[in-house]
């Protein structure tokens, strides 16, 4: 048994196996993880509806912003006044969720279509951070930028989508490339292999026209190598997605683990390191402590915001130790407030020799 496996408690070791290698199981267990094509269609049925009163300040746009992988993300669409559309896969099938905050009434109005509609409506509060407890978080007086960010963004909470494979696939596509390249690849893969969002709004001419549900585990496993390359995703990253798709059932079961055990379970998958595991936990698990270590920019920006100096990951980890349990909260609040270190060098150039940059030729 590897060190990663030994770090898991007995209750979590059902997620691992193999000859000395920690592995999540290889079979999908629900409609969210596999099962071929989506149930439901892009037209027809009336939506399910609910109205939720959070009882606190809520910034829907800030909460849901991490779910949107670029302005052209086919699965997430913003509208005026904080309106959001989200196409996703649930344990009961595909769904399209429409959220409209009504600040004057202190409510969020939600509508949903597809076989996953009831599941999505039931989980609206958790999606919008109602399960995120910020008790015990108090910015230090000397961290002036963080104090101000916390004051200005009281309406932000850590979201929890419960869509683990979806979050991991998106994070894997974003590994070691620029945001422009990652978002372009994600968009092309969803347009080619995702399912049409269900419901009348997704029909031609509707407000959600063209939206796509991210691929199922079965669909991710079937993407041929040349399609990955056309999307600009080299084998190093595509392999992570396909391995994760074979372990989709185990990925879903990480939602039931205590927060402190999730990282080890996710990192048992080949190609999933500290950064990828954190990106998944921030979205799917609602983990306020999932700091994005090993990111090219994050530690530098956070240390600059807190101390005025640009420091590395090790120094950042030491600086954030008093905030343990809320380290991602620190990261996100500073990002929402726009605190980024000054950058004086030229921007990284995008590659011009890949099939994606050549328009698939």
N, C-alpha and C positions, 0 to 999 in steps of 0.2 A: 504494500500500500504506500502510495506517495505521501509526501508531507501535506499536500493539499487535501488528500482524502482523510488523513489522520486528524486534520484540524476541524473536520465536520463531526458533529455529535452523531450518536447511533441513529437517531431518528432521521437524520438527513442523509445517511450513507446509502439509503435506498436509491439515491440519485446517481450513485457512482458505481463503477465496476470495471472489469477488465484486468489484464495482467500488469499490475503495477501502475496503470494509467487511470487517472480519474476521468470518468466519462458519464455524461448524462445518457439515459436510455434512448434508443433509436426509434421508438415508435410514437407517432402522433396519437393523441388521446381525445381530441375534440374537434369540432368544426372550426375552432380558432386556429388550430395547428395544421390541419390537413384536410382530408376528405374530398379532394378534387375540386370541381367547380362550385361556385357559390349557389346557394338556394335563393329564391326570390329573383326579381327582375327590375329593370329600370323604370317600370311604369306601373300605374294602376292604383294600388291600394291606398286607402286613407292613412294618414300618419297616426301613430300613438303620441300622446301629449302628456306633459306634466309641467307644473310650475313649482320652482324651488325657491324658498326664502332662506338665504344663508345666515341672516341675522348678524352680519358683520360686513365691513367694507370688502368688496371683491372686484379685482381688476381681471376680467376674463381674458383679455388680450395678453396681459403679462403672464398669466398662469399657463395658457395654452401655447405660447410662442415657441417653446422647445419642440413641440410636435411637428411644426412646419419646417420642412427641409427645403428651404428656398422659396422664392415667390411663385415658382411654377409647380410646386408640389401637387400632384394630382389627387392626393388623399386629404389635404387640408386646405381650406379656402377661407379667407377673411372677407367680411363685408363691412359696411359702414356701421358706426356706433357699437363696435365690439362684437358684431354678429360673426359667428363661426359655423362652418360646415366641416364635418369630420367623417370620412369613409373608412371603416375598419372591419375587422373580422372578430367575432365573438364566439363563445362556446356554443351558441345556438344558431350561428350563421352570420352572414354579412349584414352590415347595418350602415345607415346614413343618419348622422346626428346633426341637428340644427339647433344652435344656442343663440338666444337673443337676450342680453342683459337689459333690464328696465330699471335703471338707478332710481328714478323718481318713485317707484313702488317698492324698491328694495328686493326685487325678485329676478330670477332668470327663467325665461320661458324656453322650454325644450320640446322639440318634436323629433320623431325618429321613424324611419322606414326600414323594411326588410325583416328577415327572420331574426335578426339580432336586436330589433327595436326595443323590446321590453327590457332586455339586459342592459342596453345603453341608458335607457331612462332611469332604471333603478340605480345605476352607478354615477349619475350626474354629480351628486355631491362629492363623491370620492374623486372623480375626475377633476373637479375644480378645487381640490385641496382641502376638503372638509375633514379628512383624516390626518392632516398635517398639524402636529402639535408644536407650536413654537415656545411653549413654556420653558423657561430656563435660558432662553436666548436673550442676552443683553450685551450689546456692543460696548467694548471698553471705551472709556472716556477719551483716551488718547487716539483712538481710531476715528478721527473726525469724519472722514468720508463715509465710513460705514454707519456711524450714528445718523448722519443726514440721509443716507440711502434707506435705512430702516424707517425713518420718520416719513419719508416721501412715498414709500411703496408698501404701506400697510395692507393694501389689497392683494398682495401677492402671496401665494401659497405654493407648495410643491405639488404638482399634479400626480395622479396615479391612474394610468390607463389600464393596467392589467394585461396589456398586449406585449408579451415578452419577446416573442419571435419577431414581431414587427419592429420593436425598438432595437433588437440586436442586429437585424438585417440592415437597418438604416445606419447604425453606428459602424458596422463593418464596411459598408460602402464608403464611409467618410474617413476611414483610417488612412493616415500618411499622405493625404492629398489636400489640395486647396478646397475651400468651400464651393467655389464655382464648379470644379470638376466633379465633386461629390454630388452636388444637387442636380447637375446635368445627368449623371449616371442614374441616380435614383428615379428621376422623372422618366427617363427612357425605359427603364426596367418595369416600372408600374404601368406605363402606357402599353407596353408589349405583353406583359405577363400578368398584370393585375386583372381583377374582375370589375365590370361596370358597377358603379354605386347603385344600390337599389332605390326605388321610389320615383314618383313623378317629377320631383325637382331635378333629378339627374337626366331626364329625357332631353332631347334636343330643344334648345330654346329656354330651358329651365335655369334657375339660378345656380344649380349644381351640375349643369351639363358638362360632360367630359371628365367628371371625377372618377377615380379608380380606387378600388379596395386593394391594398397591398397583397401580393401573391400568397397563396396558401403554402404550407410546408411542401405539399406534393408538387406545386408549381415551381417553387424555388429549386427543388431537387432536379427538375426536368429542364432547367435553362441550359442550353448548349453553350459550349465554351466560346464559340464565335459571337454569340449574342452578348456575353459578358464583355468581350473586347469591344464590340460596337458601342457599348454603353460606357466605355472607358474604364472598366473595372478589371484590373489584372488578376491573375490567378491567386495571388496571395490573399486578396480580399474576397474574391468569389468563393474560395474554398471555405472561408469562415462561415459564410451564409449557408452553404450547402451542408456543412457539418452540423450547424445549428438546426437546420431544417430536419435532419435525421434524428435530432434529439429534442424535437418540439414538445413532446409530452413531458419530458423532464424539466424543460424550461418553464412550462406552465406551473409545475409543482413548486418552483422556487417562490411563487407568490405566497405560499403557506409557511415559508421558513421565517424565523426571526431575522430581523434586518441584519444583524451582525454575521449571519451565516450565508447570506445570499452571494456575496462577492466570491467566496471560495467555490461555491457551486457553479457560478457562471464561468469562473476562470479555469474550471476543470476542462472546458472545451478548448481544443487546439486553436490558437490564433486569437483568443480572448484574453487580453491583458488588463492591467489596472484601469487604463483609460476607457476601453470598450465596456468593461463591467460597470464603471461609474456612469457612463452615458445611458446604459440600460436601466440602472437602478433609479436614476433621476426621473425617468419617464414612466416606466412600467411599474416600479415598486414604490414610488413616492418617497424616496430616501433622502432626507434633508442633510445627511452626512456624506453623500456620495460625491466627493470633490474630484474634479477632473485632473488628477495627477497625470504626468507624462504628456500633457498637451503642450504644444509649442508656445502658446501664448498665456494660458490661464495663470500659472504660478507667477510669471513675470508681472502680469497686470495686477494681480491681487497683492503681491508684496509691494509693488509701487504705490498702490492705492492706500495701503495701510501704513507704510513706513517712508515713502518717498524714494526708496531704493528698489532697483530691479534685481531680484534674487532668484535662486534656482528652486527646484522642487523640494530638496531637503530642508532648505531654510524656510520655505513656505510651510512645510509640514510642522516644523517647530513653532513657527509663528501662529499657526492655526490650532495648536493643541488645546489652548483654553476654550476653543469653540467646538471641541469634539462633540459630535451629535448634531452639529449645525454647520459643518464646514461647507457643504454645498449651498446652504442658505447664505453664507458670507459671499461665496462666489457669485451667486445669482443676483443678490441685491446690488453688489458693486457693478455688475454688468448692466443691470437695469438702469442704474444711475449714470451709465456712460463713462465709468472710470477705467481708462485704458492708458497704459504707459505711452509716452511720446515715442514715435517711431520715425527714424531719420533715414533709414536705408531704402533702397529701391524695392518695389514689390516683387515677389516671386513671379517669374514668367510661367505661363501655362505651356504644356507640351504641345508640339505641333506634328508629332510623328505617329500618334496613336490613331486607331480607326475612328474613335469618337471625334477627335479634333479634325479629322478629314471628312467628316460628315458620313461615316460608315463605309467609305469607299476603300 
